[in-house]
Amino acid sequence: MDDDKMICTCMEVYKSTIVKAIKENGLKTVEEVGQITEAGTVCGQCQDEIQIILDEINGK
């Protein structure tokens, strides 16, 4: 995926992993994404970007 980039550098989680987790598990919050993928659970710097991905997928 050309557009795949690392979102969470602490846990090395890529956008494709986050998108897949959101779609497969019906995730609605940054915390839920963290529980499934561990993204955003260390320093929290990527949480805003995770929220943007959530909003894109969930139509907000």
C-alpha positions as CSV (number, residue, x, y, z in Angstrom):
1,M,0.0,0.0,0.0
2,D,1.7,3.2,-1.2
3,D,-0.2,5.3,1.3
4,D,0.7,3.1,4.3
5,K,2.8,4.9,6.9
6,M,3.8,4.3,10.4
7,I,1.3,6.1,12.7
8,C,2.6,4.9,16.1
9,T,6.4,4.9,16.2
10,C,6.6,3.7,19.7
11,M,4.8,0.4,18.9
12,E,5.6,0.4,15.1
13,V,1.9,0.3,14.1
14,Y,1.1,1.2,10.5
15,K,-2.0,2.9,9.2
16,S,-3.1,-0.2,7.4
17,T,-3.1,-2.1,10.7
18,I,-5.2,0.6,12.4
19,V,-7.7,0.8,9.4
20,K,-8.1,-3.0,9.4
21,A,-8.7,-3.2,13.2
22,I,-11.3,-0.4,13.0
23,K,-13.2,-2.1,10.2
24,E,-13.0,-5.6,11.5
25,N,-13.9,-4.8,15.1
26,G,-16.2,-1.7,14.7
27,L,-13.9,0.4,16.8
28,K,-15.1,3.9,17.7
29,T,-12.5,5.4,20.1
30,V,-8.7,5.9,20.3
31,E,-8.7,3.7,23.4
32,E,-10.4,0.8,21.6
33,V,-7.8,1.1,18.8
34,G,-5.0,1.0,21.5
35,Q,-6.5,-2.1,23.1
36,I,-6.5,-4.0,19.8
37,T,-3.3,-2.6,18.1
38,E,-1.4,-1.1,21.0
39,A,-1.1,2.1,18.9
40,G,-1.2,5.3,21.1
41,T,-0.6,3.4,24.3
42,V,3.0,4.6,25.1
43,C,3.6,8.3,24.6
44,G,0.2,9.3,23.1
45,Q,1.7,11.5,20.4
46,C,-0.1,9.7,17.6
47,Q,-3.6,9.7,19.3
48,D,-4.8,12.8,17.3
49,E,-3.8,11.0,14.0
50,I,-5.6,7.8,15.2
51,Q,-8.7,10.0,15.8
52,I,-8.5,11.4,12.3
53,I,-8.4,7.8,10.9
54,L,-11.4,6.9,13.1
55,D,-13.3,9.9,11.8
56,E,-12.6,9.1,8.2
57,I,-13.7,5.5,8.5
58,N,-16.7,6.1,10.7
59,G,-17.9,9.1,8.6
60,K,-17.5,12.0,11.1
